[in-house]
Amino acid sequence: MESMINEKTIKEALESKISRYFGVRAEDANKTQVYKAVILTVKDILTDKRSAFRRVVKQKKAKRVYYLCMEFLIGPSLKNNLRNLGLESEYAAAVKSLGFELNDLYEAEPDPGLGNGGLGRLAACFMDSLTTLDYPATGFSLLYEYGLFKQKIVDGNQVELPDIWMPGAEGWFVARTDKTFPVRFGGKVTETWENGHLRVTYTDYDEVQAVPYDMMISGYRSFAANNLRLWRAQDIQNFNMKLFTQGQYMQAVEQNTTAEMLTKVLYPADDHPEGKILRLSQQYFLVSASLQNIVADHLRQYGTLSNFAEKNAIHINDTHPALCIPELMRILMDTYSFSWETAWDTVVKSVSYTNHTVMPEALERWNEDQFRIRLPRIHSIVCEINRRLCADLWNLYPGDWERISRMAVVAYSEVRMANLSVVGSHTVNGVSKLHSQILKDSVFHDFYKVSPEKFTNVTNGIAHRRWLCYSNPKLASLLDHTIGPDYRTNPEALSDFKRYAGDKYVIEAVRDIKHRNKESFAAWYHRRTGGTLDTHSVFDVQAKRIHEYKRQLLNVLKIVALYDEIKTSPNVDIVPQTFFFGGKAAPGYYMAKDIIRLIWCLGKEIDADPKAREHIRVVYLEDYNVSMAEVLMPATDISEQISLAGKEASGTGCMKFMINGAMTVGTLDGANVEMADAVGRGNIYIFGLTAKEVDELWRSGYSAMNYYSASERLKAAVDRISAGFAGEDFSGIASYFLTGNHNVADPYLCLADFESYFRTYGAALSDYADREAWTSKAICNIAAAGYFAADRSISEYAAGIWHIGRVTE
Ligand code: 26V
């Protein structure tokens, strides 16, 4: 079908859209109008593809997967879609004939930030692979009017600005006002017995309409085109019916805003659940609308729900959509008269769950009273799930109250979403080998002992076409010319590139590509900020959310120690280095905001020091997001993956840097462990305590002060921080290290890992001096990165968890 599309047909289509939608002649259209017309035509192409795909899915009665996630960090779509469809050069020519450059359209495209970080980006990468591999899949999430805030750094302080992404990127979405579903909150539930059947009546509830907004997902040269459906809350009931007709216009509008608040904004904290009723309502809104939709589609095709679990896999991405479990129970029992047992069997056979964090403070719990008032029917179902669970456990562990109360879904007036997720799904997986092991050993140990077969691992992966082929076209073209283009659909074929690790020409080419990518990044940075960068310096990058466990502070200690070295030695001979930091802090996470201020002030002080600034610079990259990552990763020499071992579930940024030929300096945490196995210890810079050693250190009693006293360099660095930078006081951070702000000194063991980190970083730096050897290692990294493609992760989910097959013509 795409073969009938060429420059001429595209140009005609654009002209027609421009005249029809904007009432101007094509040659008079401005950039925005051309951009919008491009989107409209790409959507038409995808719509045709999608209807062909749907027809075959239906005809083959294929099992479908539904991926539920509160976040989809989709990033810009135009380049990805055009390249996936193989239509980029045709579009470039057509757009040029209208007087514009396709690249300018790419750069001007807004970046919908409908996610916080790793979790949401993973969901977006997975949709890409699901579609490329021709699996029938639907992503479900919310259409937040405001995505993750835009970050401004004003004198070192993070300031949050609303992310108004809609004027622009909303063009990719199609509102399906014909496919809405009602979602009910509050009200009263009455249970009566009629002819031996429990009848549940639900009255006095508030009803909100869920309106779907669909974005089609293209796969790379795929037969499939899938759908990402985002729900938007619309209050029709209150607005139109009741108050409005009674002439109470303003009250109608006020109530209307309350309901529509549901999808107003994405919660910007991925560290602490706020326990806010609005967040719970958002979760139920997503779950209820999506499940009604899934059930309706299933019934339309099969006319029965008896084969529901055979034909549908429902995946909950972290605990946020865990209300899927009681909601599907509700629909099956209350609407379709299933017995508890049959409904439960269907639910457990349909649902699977991925855990994405072991941080105890991120595990969601809801106050039971709030939960009951807001979701009375769901509450009663959750209580019954809990009652049956506890009864089974009592048989298994008679008298072991402690264990049973740990495993309960409802206890101490709280609803525990993680326990609900484990109990109500057939498979639970972690996102790296180490993380999955930790789930079995500690977080879910009790459940693991009862049902070991439930637990499995699927190591995360990235959309390597977006993160390598499209964002690093020079490297991709070198790969095409050396190993051939097969790796684009078969990422494991990247391993062929290893043959070139000793090839002088290829080494020189990879080195030259890295340098040119650094220049492109510098140019991008200049356009953005007016600032300049030294592209001959080492680009050392730590880009991720700001979290204590990710240890941006350990990186700061290293930089301060280097700064100290530069200041105190009479003749310094070190490679120039630029230390980049990027990432947002949750607005209420004061420590994280302080870390940003520290980094920024350190940078300012170094810039003002004539001797130091010859050698090192610290750059805070404001508003790190998907579009920035796409230019930054190809330009990076050293990737900092330095979380405390046992804390980072997987990490996916690490994979994006690796596949672009950056060298990793990292701990044995998350996916780093598997990266080290894949590339070999000689090609990665591993340092620090292992997860096991971390546990032992805590058990034996950790004294930060001992590490401080034992290392001159560390002591000097902490004291330097205590003395402040650029006139700002950071003594609080020094005491965080030594005495602790919440009783525990140095809770993420920065001091314990410092010496090992500093030495290992130093080794990386001296290796960098031998650029040929360094680049040869970079080649090994690119060659070993194939395993970390989302195509591999998705094949594992499809075969081992969802049991779905590809649908081809
Ligand atoms: C948690 C919460 C809890 C409070 C309310 C808002 C909110 C929003 C998001 C989250 C999720 C945190 C979990 C997360 O993003 N985990 C990351 O998942 C990545 C994909 O699996 C993984 O690579 C990272 O290591 C992990 O930190």
Boltz pocket constraint, residues with backbone or C-beta under 6 A from the ligand:
constraints:
  - pocket:
      binder: B
      contacts: [[A, 116], [A, 117], [A, 118], [A, 119], [A, 120], [A, 122], [A, 267], [A, 269], [A, 270], [A, 271], [A, 272], [A, 273], [A, 274], [A, 318], [A, 355], [A, 356], [A, 357], [A, 361], [A, 362], [A, 431], [A, 460], [A, 647], [A, 648], [A, 649], [A, 650], [A, 651], [A, 652], [A, 670]]
      max_distance: 6.0
